[in-house]
Amino acid sequence: MDNGTADGPAGEGAIGPRPPGGSLDPAGPYAAGPWRNYFLILLDRIPTPIAVCHADGEVLIANPAMAAEWGAAPGQLRGRNLLDLFRPRAKAQLDRLAEALRLGHRSRYPVEVHWQAGAEGAPREGELTVDPVGDPSVRPPALLALLRVRDTSPPPRPRGSASPVEARILALAAGGATTASIGTTLGLTVDGVNYHLTRLARRWRVQGRTALVAKAYVLGVLSADSWPPAPA
């Protein structure tokens, strides 16, 4: 991984030098015999976004879950640098990883990152956990990068429990209709309208028609951007 900053392009330095010949196999200790195929099949099926990289951050292999963050095929990420894909929030986290690799330490190093999904996708953020892997005698090691995507979408609006008839009664009430006119519009008696309003008041634990209408908007039963009022 290049030693870049969160606000600027990746720098010229690197966390570690490229292994001699640059021929590191992404399967690491599973590169020999049939284990390599088993490793690659398992990598493809893991739902967590994963990439195996050179010590300088160049992607050797990425699984479909990682590639999906970019709207790409896994092979299209090969040869890219992790910091061409992700921007770290704090340079100190990269410096800590670089120093650990220099000293030959083996541990997991979290890096808070942000990125834009795909060419014109929405901004995303999460944590990239970088784990030096492979034979301890090999210096520098390969890097296993696991991405934990943070859900930044707003929580869904809570929805109340209201039948279609109740929602229509509330919409008419929100528009100022009287109990009698609501009944005429919906083919209900005055007692029928009051029955539905009373049930809603008990269910939502509010008192009065004004409070019922307000709660209906809060719960998403009535559309917030519609006039005359209408069910959502």
Beta strands, then each sheet from edge to edge (+ up, - down):
strand 1: 50-53
strand 2: 59-62
strand 3: 87-88
strand 4: 109-116
strand 5: 123-133
strand 6: 142-150
sheet 1: 2+ 1- 6+ 5- 4+ 3-
end
